Amino acid sequence: MAGLREIRNRIKSVKNTKKTTYAMKLGSATKLRKAQEAVELSRDYTNALGALVARIAREQQDANFEHPLLQERSVVKRVALIVVGGNRGLCGAYNSNVSRALDAFLTEHADKEVDIYALGRKPAEHCRKLEVECKETYEELGDDPNTWPLQDIMNQAEDEFLVGNVDAVYVIYTKFRSAMSMSVESSQLLPVNADALIAESEEIAGSEQSGSVLFEPSPSEVFLSIVPRIVSGKMRQACLDAKAGE
């Protein structure tokens, strides 16, 4: 049976641990609030782009929109995969869920070559555990995704797609809905599916907009200038969601 001194030391140790975890809780709550605000602001931006796409589609139903980022390949031999995970633990099943999604993706695309871009220390470690070589790893990322080299990553992925080195680009991330609700998503970034994009945009825009709009220089040119912005916006949104989820 433990002596009185040992019991007192154990009580003191538990109280100290309680103070430490309480301080961690306060810090996490502050970070979560900032991450949620960033997610909501980013969604406002992407939703506004989507609403504009929906309006163009409604008013130019017979238009034939063509863009290099919309071109689907008849045969898909090589794909690029951007995996967004965490830098540290103490976040429940967050990292293990991302790792399982990565395993499932590699199994599903076992007949293809996969170039992996790992954002975060945990997905990079998981790839090393699987003995899978990454195209690029970014393991020293800050808490603010706006400081991450996202545009450089997207520019590289787009260039690889445009020159034909890869036939599709995907992203795996954790979609944040609330502190109690999130799920790991696998989404195709390139080629952009124009029909799905318009359908999604229609759903976002709804029927609240009415009247006609004059687009200059033309609806098609406006649409084509929006496509790269939507791709970059989806990538940034995925990283903001992932950080809030973590």
N, C-alpha and C positions, 0 to 999 in steps of 0.2 A: 504494500500500500504506500502511496506517495506521501512523503512528509509534508508538514505545513509549509516549510520554506519553498519546497518544489511547487506546491500548489499556488503559492503567492507569485512565484516567478512565472508560472504558466499564465495566471490571470493577467499579470503585467504585460506579458508578451502578446496575449490576445488583444488587450486594449491598444497596444502600440500598432498592431496590425490593423485594427479597426480604424485608427486615425489615418494610417497610410492609405487604406482603400477608400476612405471617405474623401480624402484629398484627390485621389485618382478619379473618383466619381464626379467631383465638381469640375475637374479639368476636362473630363470626357463630355460632360453635359455642355460645357461652353463650346468645345470643338464640334459637337453634334449640331448645336444651334447654328453655328456659322456654316457648316456643311449643308444643312437643310436650306438655308437662305440662298446659298450658291446654286444648289440644285433647282430651286424654284425660279430664280432669275434666269438661269440658262434655259429652262423649259419655256419660259415666256418668249425668249428669243427664237428658239427652234419652232415653237408653235406659230409665231408670227410669220416665219418663213413658210411654214406649211400652209397657213391660211392664204398667203400670196400665191403659192403653187396651185391651191385648189381654185382660187378665183380665175387664174389664167386658164386652167383646164376647163372650167365651166364656160368661159367665154370663147374659147378656141377649141371646141370639141373635135374639129376635123383637122387640127394642126398635127403635123408630123414632127415631133421633137427628136432631134438626133444630137448626140454628144458622145465623145470617146469614152466617158465614164459610164455610159448607158449600154455599151456594146457587150452583149453576152458572147462567150466563147462556145463554139460547137463542141469542143472537147476540153475538159478541165484536167490538166495533168499536174499542175503545181499551184498551191494556194498559200497565201500569207495569213497568219493568225496572230492577232494582237491579244495577249492575255493580261488583264488588269487584276492584280491581287494586292495583298497587304505586304507591309514591310516588317511587321512584327506579329507576335501572337496575342494572347489575352483578348480574343474577339470571337470566342465560341467556335462554331463550325464554319465561319466565314471562309478561311483559307482552304479547309478540306473540301468544301463544296466547289470552290473554283478549281481545285486540283482534280476532283471527280469529273467536272465538266470538260476539262482539258483531256483527261484520259478517254472520255467518251468520244470527243471530237477526233482524236488520233485514231481510235478504233474505227470510227465511221469513215475516215478518209485514209484508211490504211493502204489503199491502192494509189495514193497520190503523194507527191513530195510536199512537205509542209515547212514553210519558213516561219519560225516562231519569234515574235517580239514580246519579251517578258517585261512587264511593267510592275516592279515590286520585287522585294527579295524572296518572298515565299514562292511565287511561281517559278522564279529562276532556280531556286533550290530544288523544287519538285522536278524540273526538267533535268537537272544534274543527277537526281536520284534515279530517273528513268533512263539516264544515259542518252538523252536526246539533246542534240546540239541546237542552241538558239542562234538565230540570225543576229539579234541584238538583245542585250539585257540592260535594264535601267534599275539598278538596285539601290541607288542613293537618291530617292525622291522625297521631297518635302511633304508637309501636310496639306499644302494648297496645290491642287491639280493645275491651277492657272500658271504655276511656275514650272510645270513639267514641259519638256520639249515636244509637246503634242503636235505642233505644226510641222516640225522637222520629221517626226515619225510618219505623219500623214503624207507629207510631200514625198518621202521615200517610198511609201507604199503605193501612192498614185503613180509615181514614175515607173516603178516595177511593173505595175499593171499596164500602163500605157505602152511601154516598149515590149510587152509580151513575155516578160520573165515570170510573171504569175498570172493566173487566169481568174482569180477571185481573191477578195480580202474579207476576212471575218474578224469579229471581236468577241471575246468572252469577258463578261463583267457581271457584277452584282447590281441588279436594278433595285433602287431604293424607293419604297413606297411610304414606309413609316418606320419608327424605331422597332416596331414589332412585326413588320412585314417587309420582306425582301426576297428576291429569288435570283438565281444565276441564269443569265441569258446568253445565248449564242446568236449573234446577229450578223447578217451579211452587209458589209459596207460597199463593196464593189464586186461586180458592176451594180450600179443603182438600178433597181427595178422600178421603171417609170410608172407602171400601172399600180403597183403596191404603194408607191410614194404618193400618187394622186389620190388613191383610195384612203390612205392614212390622213392625208391633208384634208380631204373632204370631211372626214370624221372630226378632225380638230376644228375646222372652220365652221362646221354646222351650216345652218341656213340663216345665220344672223346677218350676213352681208347681202345687200341688195343694190340694184342699180348697176350701171356699167362703168368701167374704168378705161381710160386711154393709157396704153402702155407705149412708152418711147424708149428706144427706137422701134421696138416691135415686141409683141408678147413672146415670140419664140426666143429672141435674144435675151429678154429679161429672164425667161425660164432657164436658159442655158447658163446664164451668169450665176443663177441661184444654186445650180446643182453642186458645184464644188463647195459652196458654203454649207449646204445641207450635209454633205459627207463629213466635213470638218466639225460641224455642229454636233452631229451624232457621236463622233469620237469624243469630243469634249464632254458631252452629256454623259456618256458611258463612264468616263473617268470621275466626274463629279458624283454620279450615282454610287460608284464603287467606293469612293472615299467616305461618303456618308454612311454606306452600309458597313464599312469597316469600323 
